[in-house]
Amino acid sequence: MKTLRMNQSVYEATQRYPELIDIIASCGFPQVRNPVLRNTMGRRFTISQALHQLGPNQNKILEALKRNGFQLIP
């Protein structure tokens, strides 16, 4: 099982698990595919903050993460 900490930056998470880029992009953040934005904005946003930005769609990404073998840790 792959683990993601909620306080981990999006950049850090995508560096460790590059497959997250497609998962996150397909759930409402296509800009994560841009390496410059991922390097700058991704360092500022945590997984928790990114999920919060999705609002009601955050369940979609949580389900996608689980289907792909990820576990979120508070």
PyMOL Python script that loads the backbone (N, CA, C, O; Angstrom):
from pymol import cmd

cmd.read_pdbstr("""\
ATOM      1  N   MET A   1       0.848  -1.177   0.000  1.00  0.00           N
ATOM      2  CA  MET A   1       0.000   0.000   0.000  1.00  0.00           C
ATOM      3  C   MET A   1       0.896   1.244   0.000  1.00  0.00           C
ATOM      4  O   MET A   1       1.883   1.317   0.733  1.00  0.00           O
ATOM      5  N   LYS A   2       0.531   2.210  -0.833  1.00  0.00           N
ATOM      6  CA  LYS A   2       1.263   3.477  -0.903  1.00  0.00           C
ATOM      7  C   LYS A   2       0.584   4.465   0.037  1.00  0.00           C
ATOM      8  O   LYS A   2      -0.643   4.557   0.059  1.00  0.00           O
ATOM      9  N   THR A   3       1.367   5.197   0.806  1.00  0.00           N
ATOM     10  CA  THR A   3       0.789   6.127   1.776  1.00  0.00           C
ATOM     11  C   THR A   3       1.054   7.577   1.389  1.00  0.00           C
ATOM     12  O   THR A   3       2.124   7.930   0.894  1.00  0.00           O
ATOM     13  N   LEU A   4       0.039   8.401   1.632  1.00  0.00           N
ATOM     14  CA  LEU A   4       0.146   9.847   1.440  1.00  0.00           C
ATOM     15  C   LEU A   4      -0.239  10.524   2.748  1.00  0.00           C
ATOM     16  O   LEU A   4      -1.301  10.252   3.307  1.00  0.00           O
ATOM     17  N   ARG A   5       0.611  11.386   3.221  1.00  0.00           N
ATOM     18  CA  ARG A   5       0.290  12.174   4.418  1.00  0.00           C
ATOM     19  C   ARG A   5      -0.487  13.405   3.969  1.00  0.00           C
ATOM     20  O   ARG A   5      -0.136  14.032   2.969  1.00  0.00           O
ATOM     21  N   MET A   6      -1.529  13.750   4.697  1.00  0.00           N
ATOM     22  CA  MET A   6      -2.373  14.890   4.345  1.00  0.00           C
ATOM     23  C   MET A   6      -1.595  16.205   4.366  1.00  0.00           C
ATOM     24  O   MET A   6      -1.948  17.143   3.651  1.00  0.00           O
ATOM     25  N   ASN A   7      -0.526  16.281   5.189  1.00  0.00           N
ATOM     26  CA  ASN A   7       0.252  17.521   5.267  1.00  0.00           C
ATOM     27  C   ASN A   7       1.438  17.533   4.302  1.00  0.00           C
ATOM     28  O   ASN A   7       2.248  18.460   4.321  1.00  0.00           O
ATOM     29  N   GLN A   8       1.538  16.515   3.468  1.00  0.00           N
ATOM     30  CA  GLN A   8       2.606  16.418   2.475  1.00  0.00           C
ATOM     31  C   GLN A   8       2.272  17.342   1.303  1.00  0.00           C
ATOM     32  O   GLN A   8       1.109  17.472   0.921  1.00  0.00           O
ATOM     33  N   SER A   9       3.286  17.977   0.740  1.00  0.00           N
ATOM     34  CA  SER A   9       3.037  18.858  -0.402  1.00  0.00           C
ATOM     35  C   SER A   9       2.693  18.028  -1.640  1.00  0.00           C
ATOM     36  O   SER A   9       3.124  16.884  -1.782  1.00  0.00           O
ATOM     37  N   VAL A  10       1.916  18.627  -2.519  1.00  0.00           N
ATOM     38  CA  VAL A  10       1.570  17.968  -3.777  1.00  0.00           C
ATOM     39  C   VAL A  10       2.851  17.657  -4.556  1.00  0.00           C
ATOM     40  O   VAL A  10       2.976  16.588  -5.152  1.00  0.00           O
ATOM     41  N   TYR A  11       3.792  18.589  -4.547  1.00  0.00           N
ATOM     42  CA  TYR A  11       5.070  18.377  -5.232  1.00  0.00           C
ATOM     43  C   TYR A  11       5.787  17.141  -4.689  1.00  0.00           C
ATOM     44  O   TYR A  11       6.213  16.271  -5.448  1.00  0.00           O
ATOM     45  N   GLU A  12       5.908  17.082  -3.379  1.00  0.00           N
ATOM     46  CA  GLU A  12       6.595  15.973  -2.733  1.00  0.00           C
ATOM     47  C   GLU A  12       5.914  14.636  -3.062  1.00  0.00           C
ATOM     48  O   GLU A  12       6.579  13.641  -3.349  1.00  0.00           O
ATOM     49  N   ALA A  13       4.594  14.633  -3.014  1.00  0.00           N
ATOM     50  CA  ALA A  13       3.829  13.410  -3.284  1.00  0.00           C
ATOM     51  C   ALA A  13       4.004  12.958  -4.732  1.00  0.00           C
ATOM     52  O   ALA A  13       4.166  11.767  -4.997  1.00  0.00           O
ATOM     53  N   THR A  14       3.970  13.908  -5.667  1.00  0.00           N
ATOM     54  CA  THR A  14       4.109  13.531  -7.084  1.00  0.00           C
ATOM     55  C   THR A  14       5.544  13.142  -7.426  1.00  0.00           C
ATOM     56  O   THR A  14       5.769  12.388  -8.373  1.00  0.00           O
ATOM     57  N   GLN A  15       6.501  13.636  -6.680  1.00  0.00           N
ATOM     58  CA  GLN A  15       7.888  13.212  -6.878  1.00  0.00           C
ATOM     59  C   GLN A  15       8.043  11.752  -6.452  1.00  0.00           C
ATOM     60  O   GLN A  15       8.705  10.959  -7.122  1.00  0.00           O
ATOM     61  N   ARG A  16       7.426  11.424  -5.339  1.00  0.00           N
ATOM     62  CA  ARG A  16       7.537  10.062  -4.814  1.00  0.00           C
ATOM     63  C   ARG A  16       6.693   9.074  -5.625  1.00  0.00           C
ATOM     64  O   ARG A  16       7.110   7.944  -5.880  1.00  0.00           O
ATOM     65  N   TYR A  17       5.504   9.521  -6.023  1.00  0.00           N
ATOM     66  CA  TYR A  17       4.569   8.681  -6.779  1.00  0.00           C
ATOM     67  C   TYR A  17       4.142   9.412  -8.049  1.00  0.00           C
ATOM     68  O   TYR A  17       3.089  10.049  -8.054  1.00  0.00           O
ATOM     69  N   PRO A  18       4.918   9.340  -9.115  1.00  0.00           N
ATOM     70  CA  PRO A  18       4.596  10.064 -10.352  1.00  0.00           C
ATOM     71  C   PRO A  18       3.220   9.725 -10.932  1.00  0.00           C
ATOM     72  O   PRO A  18       2.636  10.538 -11.649  1.00  0.00           O
ATOM     73  N   GLU A  19       2.698   8.535 -10.629  1.00  0.00           N
ATOM     74  CA  GLU A  19       1.376   8.160 -11.124  1.00  0.00           C
ATOM     75  C   GLU A  19       0.269   9.043 -10.564  1.00  0.00           C
ATOM     76  O   GLU A  19      -0.836   9.076 -11.104  1.00  0.00           O
ATOM     77  N   LEU A  20       0.564   9.756  -9.482  1.00  0.00           N
ATOM     78  CA  LEU A  20      -0.409  10.691  -8.906  1.00  0.00           C
ATOM     79  C   LEU A  20      -0.756  11.830  -9.858  1.00  0.00           C
ATOM     80  O   LEU A  20      -1.855  12.383  -9.793  1.00  0.00           O
ATOM     81  N   ILE A  21       0.159  12.177 -10.725  1.00  0.00           N
ATOM     82  CA  ILE A  21      -0.068  13.297 -11.643  1.00  0.00           C
ATOM     83  C   ILE A  21      -1.324  13.046 -12.472  1.00  0.00           C
ATOM     84  O   ILE A  21      -2.187  13.918 -12.569  1.00  0.00           O
ATOM     85  N   ASP A  22      -1.431  11.865 -13.067  1.00  0.00           N
ATOM     86  CA  ASP A  22      -2.610  11.555 -13.876  1.00  0.00           C
ATOM     87  C   ASP A  22      -3.868  11.436 -13.025  1.00  0.00           C
ATOM     88  O   ASP A  22      -4.944  11.859 -13.448  1.00  0.00           O
ATOM     89  N   ILE A  23      -3.745  10.870 -11.838  1.00  0.00           N
ATOM     90  CA  ILE A  23      -4.911  10.726 -10.960  1.00  0.00           C
ATOM     91  C   ILE A  23      -5.436  12.098 -10.566  1.00  0.00           C
ATOM     92  O   ILE A  23      -6.635  12.357 -10.671  1.00  0.00           O
ATOM     93  N   ILE A  24      -4.555  12.974 -10.118  1.00  0.00           N
ATOM     94  CA  ILE A  24      -4.954  14.323  -9.692  1.00  0.00           C
ATOM     95  C   ILE A  24      -5.511  15.119 -10.865  1.00  0.00           C
ATOM     96  O   ILE A  24      -6.521  15.810 -10.730  1.00  0.00           O
ATOM     97  N   ALA A  25      -4.851  15.019 -12.015  1.00  0.00           N
ATOM     98  CA  ALA A  25      -5.302  15.760 -13.205  1.00  0.00           C
ATOM     99  C   ALA A  25      -6.698  15.318 -13.630  1.00  0.00           C
ATOM    100  O   ALA A  25      -7.525  16.152 -13.998  1.00  0.00           O
ATOM    101  N   SER A  26      -6.964  14.029 -13.583  1.00  0.00           N
ATOM    102  CA  SER A  26      -8.265  13.530 -14.021  1.00  0.00           C
ATOM    103  C   SER A  26      -9.383  13.870 -13.050  1.00  0.00           C
ATOM    104  O   SER A  26     -10.560  13.749 -13.390  1.00  0.00           O
ATOM    105  N   CYS A  27      -9.028  14.292 -11.855  1.00  0.00           N
ATOM    106  CA  CYS A  27     -10.043  14.623 -10.847  1.00  0.00           C
ATOM    107  C   CYS A  27     -10.255  16.122 -10.672  1.00  0.00           C
ATOM    108  O   CYS A  27     -10.879  16.540  -9.697  1.00  0.00           O
ATOM    109  N   GLY A  28      -9.753  16.931 -11.585  1.00  0.00           N
ATOM    110  CA  GLY A  28     -10.059  18.350 -11.519  1.00  0.00           C
ATOM    111  C   GLY A  28      -8.888  19.300 -11.448  1.00  0.00           C
ATOM    112  O   GLY A  28      -9.091  20.511 -11.363  1.00  0.00           O
ATOM    113  N   PHE A  29      -7.658  18.788 -11.481  1.00  0.00           N
ATOM    114  CA  PHE A  29      -6.479  19.640 -11.447  1.00  0.00           C
ATOM    115  C   PHE A  29      -5.561  19.346 -12.619  1.00  0.00           C
ATOM    116  O   PHE A  29      -4.457  18.839 -12.417  1.00  0.00           O
ATOM    117  N   PRO A  30      -5.994  19.657 -13.862  1.00  0.00           N
ATOM    118  CA  PRO A  30      -5.146  19.344 -15.019  1.00  0.00           C
ATOM    119  C   PRO A  30      -3.818  20.098 -15.013  1.00  0.00           C
ATOM    120  O   PRO A  30      -2.858  19.662 -15.648  1.00  0.00           O
ATOM    121  N   GLN A  31      -3.755  21.220 -14.305  1.00  0.00           N
ATOM    122  CA  GLN A  31      -2.529  22.010 -14.249  1.00  0.00           C
ATOM    123  C   GLN A  31      -1.380  21.270 -13.553  1.00  0.00           C
ATOM    124  O   GLN A  31      -0.225  21.682 -13.670  1.00  0.00           O
ATOM    125  N   VAL A  32      -1.679  20.197 -12.840  1.00  0.00           N
ATOM    126  CA  VAL A  32      -0.623  19.431 -12.172  1.00  0.00           C
ATOM    127  C   VAL A  32       0.290  18.747 -13.199  1.00  0.00           C
ATOM    128  O   VAL A  32       1.401  18.336 -12.866  1.00  0.00           O
ATOM    129  N   ARG A  33      -0.173  18.628 -14.425  1.00  0.00           N
ATOM    130  CA  ARG A  33       0.654  18.040 -15.485  1.00  0.00           C
ATOM    131  C   ARG A  33       1.778  18.981 -15.921  1.00  0.00           C
ATOM    132  O   ARG A  33       2.773  18.538 -16.494  1.00  0.00           O
ATOM    133  N   ASN A  34       1.620  20.260 -15.654  1.00  0.00           N
ATOM    134  CA  ASN A  34       2.629  21.250 -16.025  1.00  0.00           C
ATOM    135  C   ASN A  34       3.766  21.199 -14.993  1.00  0.00           C
ATOM    136  O   ASN A  34       3.541  21.514 -13.824  1.00  0.00           O
ATOM    137  N   PRO A  35       4.981  20.808 -15.403  1.00  0.00           N
ATOM    138  CA  PRO A  35       6.072  20.659 -14.443  1.00  0.00           C
ATOM    139  C   PRO A  35       6.457  21.956 -13.730  1.00  0.00           C
ATOM    140  O   PRO A  35       6.874  21.919 -12.573  1.00  0.00           O
ATOM    141  N   VAL A  36       6.324  23.093 -14.400  1.00  0.00           N
ATOM    142  CA  VAL A  36       6.670  24.369 -13.758  1.00  0.00           C
ATOM    143  C   VAL A  36       5.659  24.684 -12.648  1.00  0.00           C
ATOM    144  O   VAL A  36       6.048  25.045 -11.538  1.00  0.00           O
ATOM    145  N   LEU A  37       4.372  24.548 -12.948  1.00  0.00           N
ATOM    146  CA  LEU A  37       3.355  24.795 -11.925  1.00  0.00           C
ATOM    147  C   LEU A  37       3.456  23.793 -10.781  1.00  0.00           C
ATOM    148  O   LEU A  37       3.304  24.150  -9.613  1.00  0.00           O
ATOM    149  N   ARG A  38       3.714  22.534 -11.129  1.00  0.00           N
ATOM    150  CA  ARG A  38       3.844  21.506 -10.089  1.00  0.00           C
ATOM    151  C   ARG A  38       5.023  21.827  -9.177  1.00  0.00           C
ATOM    152  O   ARG A  38       4.945  21.611  -7.968  1.00  0.00           O
ATOM    153  N   ASN A  39       6.095  22.333  -9.735  1.00  0.00           N
ATOM    154  CA  ASN A  39       7.281  22.672  -8.955  1.00  0.00           C
ATOM    155  C   ASN A  39       7.060  23.895  -8.073  1.00  0.00           C
ATOM    156  O   ASN A  39       7.579  23.951  -6.958  1.00  0.00           O
ATOM    157  N   THR A  40       6.299  24.871  -8.552  1.00  0.00           N
ATOM    158  CA  THR A  40       6.091  26.091  -7.768  1.00  0.00           C
ATOM    159  C   THR A  40       4.859  25.987  -6.872  1.00  0.00           C
ATOM    160  O   THR A  40       4.973  26.022  -5.647  1.00  0.00           O
ATOM    161  N   MET A  41       3.690  25.860  -7.484  1.00  0.00           N
ATOM    162  CA  MET A  41       2.449  25.806  -6.699  1.00  0.00           C
ATOM    163  C   MET A  41       2.348  24.512  -5.885  1.00  0.00           C
ATOM    164  O   MET A  41       1.824  24.504  -4.771  1.00  0.00           O
ATOM    165  N   GLY A  42       2.853  23.430  -6.457  1.00  0.00           N
ATOM    166  CA  GLY A  42       2.799  22.141  -5.776  1.00  0.00           C
ATOM    167  C   GLY A  42       3.581  22.109  -4.484  1.00  0.00           C
ATOM    168  O   GLY A  42       3.285  21.306  -3.599  1.00  0.00           O
ATOM    169  N   ARG A  43       4.571  22.969  -4.363  1.00  0.00           N
ATOM    170  CA  ARG A  43       5.345  23.047  -3.116  1.00  0.00           C
ATOM    171  C   ARG A  43       4.567  23.792  -2.027  1.00  0.00           C
ATOM    172  O   ARG A  43       4.814  23.595  -0.837  1.00  0.00           O
ATOM    173  N   ARG A  44       3.632  24.643  -2.437  1.00  0.00           N
ATOM    174  CA  ARG A  44       2.857  25.443  -1.475  1.00  0.00           C
ATOM    175  C   ARG A  44       1.609  24.733  -0.977  1.00  0.00           C
ATOM    176  O   ARG A  44       1.168  24.959   0.150  1.00  0.00           O
ATOM    177  N   PHE A  45       1.037  23.868  -1.821  1.00  0.00           N
ATOM    178  CA  PHE A  45      -0.222  23.210  -1.468  1.00  0.00           C
ATOM    179  C   PHE A  45       0.032  21.816  -0.922  1.00  0.00           C
ATOM    180  O   PHE A  45       0.814  21.042  -1.475  1.00  0.00           O
ATOM    181  N   THR A  46      -0.649  21.518   0.177  1.00  0.00           N
ATOM    182  CA  THR A  46      -0.586  20.166   0.736  1.00  0.00           C
ATOM    183  C   THR A  46      -1.687  19.325   0.093  1.00  0.00           C
ATOM    184  O   THR A  46      -2.579  19.852  -0.571  1.00  0.00           O
ATOM    185  N   ILE A  47      -1.612  18.037   0.295  1.00  0.00           N
ATOM    186  CA  ILE A  47      -2.662  17.136  -0.191  1.00  0.00           C
ATOM    187  C   ILE A  47      -4.000  17.573   0.401  1.00  0.00           C
ATOM    188  O   ILE A  47      -5.007  17.610  -0.306  1.00  0.00           O
ATOM    189  N   SER A  48      -4.017  17.897   1.669  1.00  0.00           N
ATOM    190  CA  SER A  48      -5.242  18.337   2.336  1.00  0.00           C
ATOM    191  C   SER A  48      -5.819  19.592   1.682  1.00  0.00           C
ATOM    192  O   SER A  48      -7.023  19.661   1.434  1.00  0.00           O
ATOM    193  N   GLN A  49      -4.981  20.571   1.403  1.00  0.00           N
ATOM    194  CA  GLN A  49      -5.440  21.805   0.771  1.00  0.00           C
ATOM    195  C   GLN A  49      -5.967  21.547  -0.636  1.00  0.00           C
ATOM    196  O   GLN A  49      -6.971  22.133  -1.042  1.00  0.00           O
ATOM    197  N   ALA A  50      -5.301  20.681  -1.374  1.00  0.00           N
ATOM    198  CA  ALA A  50      -5.745  20.354  -2.733  1.00  0.00           C
ATOM    199  C   ALA A  50      -7.112  19.670  -2.691  1.00  0.00           C
ATOM    200  O   ALA A  50      -7.984  19.978  -3.503  1.00  0.00           O
ATOM    201  N   LEU A  51      -7.300  18.750  -1.757  1.00  0.00           N
ATOM    202  CA  LEU A  51      -8.600  18.090  -1.621  1.00  0.00           C
ATOM    203  C   LEU A  51      -9.687  19.092  -1.262  1.00  0.00           C
ATOM    204  O   LEU A  51     -10.804  19.020  -1.775  1.00  0.00           O
ATOM    205  N   HIS A  52      -9.358  20.017  -0.388  1.00  0.00           N
ATOM    206  CA  HIS A  52     -10.325  21.041   0.022  1.00  0.00           C
ATOM    207  C   HIS A  52     -10.761  21.879  -1.183  1.00  0.00           C
ATOM    208  O   HIS A  52     -11.932  22.241  -1.290  1.00  0.00           O
ATOM    209  N   GLN A  53      -9.839  22.185  -2.082  1.00  0.00           N
ATOM    210  CA  GLN A  53     -10.152  22.977  -3.273  1.00  0.00           C
ATOM    211  C   GLN A  53     -11.143  22.264  -4.185  1.00  0.00           C
ATOM    212  O   GLN A  53     -11.880  22.912  -4.928  1.00  0.00           O
ATOM    213  N   LEU A  54     -11.165  20.945  -4.135  1.00  0.00           N
ATOM    214  CA  LEU A  54     -12.089  20.189  -4.976  1.00  0.00           C
ATOM    215  C   LEU A  54     -13.527  20.250  -4.462  1.00  0.00           C
ATOM    216  O   LEU A  54     -14.468  19.924  -5.185  1.00  0.00           O
ATOM    217  N   GLY A  55     -13.686  20.675  -3.199  1.00  0.00           N
ATOM    218  CA  GLY A  55     -15.022  20.790  -2.634  1.00  0.00           C
ATOM    219  C   GLY A  55     -15.777  19.475  -2.693  1.00  0.00           C
ATOM    220  O   GLY A  55     -15.285  18.445  -2.233  1.00  0.00           O
ATOM    221  N   PRO A  56     -16.985  19.514  -3.266  1.00  0.00           N
ATOM    222  CA  PRO A  56     -17.807  18.300  -3.296  1.00  0.00           C
ATOM    223  C   PRO A  56     -17.193  17.175  -4.139  1.00  0.00           C
ATOM    224  O   PRO A  56     -17.596  16.020  -4.002  1.00  0.00           O
ATOM    225  N   ASN A  57     -16.242  17.487  -4.992  1.00  0.00           N
ATOM    226  CA  ASN A  57     -15.614  16.466  -5.830  1.00  0.00           C
ATOM    227  C   ASN A  57     -14.471  15.729  -5.136  1.00  0.00           C
ATOM    228  O   ASN A  57     -13.846  14.852  -5.733  1.00  0.00           O
ATOM    229  N   GLN A  58     -14.195  16.080  -3.879  1.00  0.00           N
ATOM    230  CA  GLN A  58     -13.067  15.440  -3.223  1.00  0.00           C
ATOM    231  C   GLN A  58     -13.281  13.941  -3.025  1.00  0.00           C
ATOM    232  O   GLN A  58     -12.311  13.186  -2.953  1.00  0.00           O
ATOM    233  N   ASN A  59     -14.534  13.502  -2.938  1.00  0.00           N
ATOM    234  CA  ASN A  59     -14.778  12.063  -2.829  1.00  0.00           C
ATOM    235  C   ASN A  59     -14.318  11.331  -4.080  1.00  0.00           C
ATOM    236  O   ASN A  59     -13.879  10.183  -4.011  1.00  0.00           O
ATOM    237  N   LYS A  60     -14.421  11.996  -5.216  1.00  0.00           N
ATOM    238  CA  LYS A  60     -13.980  11.414  -6.482  1.00  0.00           C
ATOM    239  C   LYS A  60     -12.488  11.093  -6.431  1.00  0.00           C
ATOM    240  O   LYS A  60     -12.071  10.006  -6.831  1.00  0.00           O
ATOM    241  N   ILE A  61     -11.699  12.019  -5.948  1.00  0.00           N
ATOM    242  CA  ILE A  61     -10.248  11.780  -5.884  1.00  0.00           C
ATOM    243  C   ILE A  61      -9.900  10.778  -4.791  1.00  0.00           C
ATOM    244  O   ILE A  61      -8.978   9.980  -4.960  1.00  0.00           O
ATOM    245  N   LEU A  62     -10.616  10.806  -3.680  1.00  0.00           N
ATOM    246  CA  LEU A  62     -10.363   9.825  -2.617  1.00  0.00           C
ATOM    247  C   LEU A  62     -10.608   8.409  -3.129  1.00  0.00           C
ATOM    248  O   LEU A  62      -9.822   7.500  -2.860  1.00  0.00           O
ATOM    249  N   GLU A  63     -11.693   8.226  -3.863  1.00  0.00           N
ATOM    250  CA  GLU A  63     -11.993   6.914  -4.431  1.00  0.00           C
ATOM    251  C   GLU A  63     -10.934   6.510  -5.461  1.00  0.00           C
ATOM    252  O   GLU A  63     -10.511   5.355  -5.499  1.00  0.00           O
ATOM    253  N   ALA A  64     -10.508   7.462  -6.294  1.00  0.00           N
ATOM    254  CA  ALA A  64      -9.478   7.176  -7.293  1.00  0.00           C
ATOM    255  C   ALA A  64      -8.165   6.780  -6.624  1.00  0.00           C
ATOM    256  O   ALA A  64      -7.476   5.871  -7.086  1.00  0.00           O
ATOM    257  N   LEU A  65      -7.825   7.464  -5.541  1.00  0.00           N
ATOM    258  CA  LEU A  65      -6.593   7.135  -4.822  1.00  0.00           C
ATOM    259  C   LEU A  65      -6.675   5.728  -4.238  1.00  0.00           C
ATOM    260  O   LEU A  65      -5.719   4.958  -4.332  1.00  0.00           O
ATOM    261  N   LYS A  66      -7.810   5.392  -3.637  1.00  0.00           N
ATOM    262  CA  LYS A  66      -7.978   4.048  -3.065  1.00  0.00           C
ATOM    263  C   LYS A  66      -7.895   2.981  -4.148  1.00  0.00           C
ATOM    264  O   LYS A  66      -7.251   1.949  -3.954  1.00  0.00           O
ATOM    265  N   ARG A  67      -8.543   3.219  -5.290  1.00  0.00           N
ATOM    266  CA  ARG A  67      -8.507   2.253  -6.395  1.00  0.00           C
ATOM    267  C   ARG A  67      -7.081   2.018  -6.887  1.00  0.00           C
ATOM    268  O   ARG A  67      -6.755   0.941  -7.384  1.00  0.00           O
ATOM    269  N   ASN A  68      -6.245   3.029  -6.744  1.00  0.00           N
ATOM    270  CA  ASN A  68      -4.867   2.934  -7.217  1.00  0.00           C
ATOM    271  C   ASN A  68      -3.884   2.565  -6.110  1.00  0.00           C
ATOM    272  O   ASN A  68      -2.674   2.711  -6.278  1.00  0.00           O
ATOM    273  N   GLY A  69      -4.403   2.086  -4.982  1.00  0.00           N
ATOM    274  CA  GLY A  69      -3.546   1.551  -3.930  1.00  0.00           C
ATOM    275  C   GLY A  69      -2.987   2.548  -2.940  1.00  0.00           C
ATOM    276  O   GLY A  69      -2.010   2.251  -2.253  1.00  0.00           O
ATOM    277  N   PHE A  70      -3.594   3.744  -2.850  1.00  0.00           N
ATOM    278  CA  PHE A  70      -3.111   4.762  -1.919  1.00  0.00           C
ATOM    279  C   PHE A  70      -3.933   4.777  -0.642  1.00  0.00           C
ATOM    280  O   PHE A  70      -5.135   4.510  -0.651  1.00  0.00           O
ATOM    281  N   GLN A  71      -3.265   5.092   0.443  1.00  0.00           N
ATOM    282  CA  GLN A  71      -3.912   5.261   1.738  1.00  0.00           C
ATOM    283  C   GLN A  71      -3.530   6.653   2.240  1.00  0.00           C
ATOM    284  O   GLN A  71      -2.352   7.009   2.259  1.00  0.00           O
ATOM    285  N   LEU A  72      -4.534   7.440   2.647  1.00  0.00           N
ATOM    286  CA  LEU A  72      -4.261   8.780   3.186  1.00  0.00           C
ATOM    287  C   LEU A  72      -4.101   8.696   4.698  1.00  0.00           C
ATOM    288  O   LEU A  72      -4.900   8.074   5.399  1.00  0.00           O
ATOM    289  N   ILE A  73      -3.048   9.339   5.172  1.00  0.00           N
ATOM    290  CA  ILE A  73      -2.762   9.371   6.609  1.00  0.00           C
ATOM    291  C   ILE A  73      -2.908  10.794   7.092  1.00  0.00           C
ATOM    292  O   ILE A  73      -2.300  11.703   6.526  1.00  0.00           O
ATOM    293  N   PRO A  74      -3.709  11.010   8.139  1.00  0.00           N
ATOM    294  CA  PRO A  74      -3.894  12.393   8.648  1.00  0.00           C
ATOM    295  C   PRO A  74      -2.608  13.072   9.060  1.00  0.00           C
ATOM    296  O   PRO A  74      -2.630  14.222   9.499  1.00  0.00           O
TER     297      PRO A  74
END
""", "prot")
cmd.dss("prot")
cmd.show_as("cartoon", "prot")
cmd.util.cbc("prot")
cmd.orient("prot")
